[in-house]
């Protein structure tokens, strides 16, 4: 494999980071400013992804399809739905920091279920990351509603738990997205009909803006950025690619401050720095049982 990333690959990673960071802000606008119910927004995103990737479902039925559907739902619709609920009251900046807990939680679940061995450096990284996220969640702040951030953290927890089992699936990443879109639609459509109301009223109040949010999340982020990110692993060493994803939370804070007027207080800054340092330690250290892309998998 090449020992360095060419400018074209760096450009792709910059596009991915910008897309992921902007998606947190776009999702905030969708469920807060536009008032789209969060589970309904999850349905629209899943339906968009499924519409584009549906041909992949017809090629070949994967082995252990129920497990593929369960894991696919957890790392997409299940995780996203909880995060969208959190974004109704929490700021994009704070949610971006909470998403950093995905790396240490993935390692923690790998220790429990896969026998992952962790030495002191990665243990220190886990402690710093989780401590920083805990500070961001617990500190009183206009940007960090504890209830909203609690839902966002629950979404990361669900996604991290499912991520450790992805390695057991013999399914390509893009194909997994297609099956995950189907699973999310099958679960979230009944859920929004049973638990939410005013879906079409909210959508029809600002149809162009709502459609723009959905298309950005479904096409640009899920199909475009996620697929490009996974494709880089077919060519380049994960040690070159994964650390670059640490740019996402920084861009999320910048976009949140710029576009949604997030207020950044010292506890959020200190917590974010602690989490970033901790995650950086985790992704640099090698792993026996998990793919590096699972540590910094796009969470939203």
C-alpha angles and dihedrals in degrees: 000000000000113000094219137031118253120226091261092059091045088052091052091050091049089052090049094049093048091047094049093046094046090048091064089054093043091050090050090053091047098052099030112028096030093034097227109165106251097233090047090051088052089053092051092049093048092047091052092051091046093049091057099040099036094109088065090064090060097053101071137340108237122233115263092019095180090057091047090052093046095049092040091053093048096051093045124018097020094047095039094048092057091046092051090052088053093049091061088078107009125077124248090240094056093044089051089058093045089054088064088073088074093082098054092040091052090052091046092054090045088056091051100041107021104033094246111180117225124191128196098279095055089040088056090048091052092049093049094047096047092041091052092048090047090053091050092050099042102042114095109247141146088236097048114056102186094218094049092045089048090059090046090052090048088055091052090047092054092046093048093049092053094043094067090063096049090089089065092060118089093209129116115246096246092046089050088055090056094051090042090055090053093048092048092050093049092052104034099045094063089040095056092045091051102038107028138053139192094041099143093036090059092045094047092049090069107006098165094049092044092048090048091054092048095047092047092050095042104037108023097036110026099032100025110033098029093049092047091049094052092044091059089064090063089063110024138048114265089231088067097044109037099056089057090065088071085081090072099076091046091052091044090057091046094049092043092053092045103041107026100026097244115188112224116206129186096260090056092047094048092044091049093050091049091049093047093050091047094049091046089057091048097050093046094054116080123250131209101197110030136055114246091232087063090062094058098024111154105267101196 
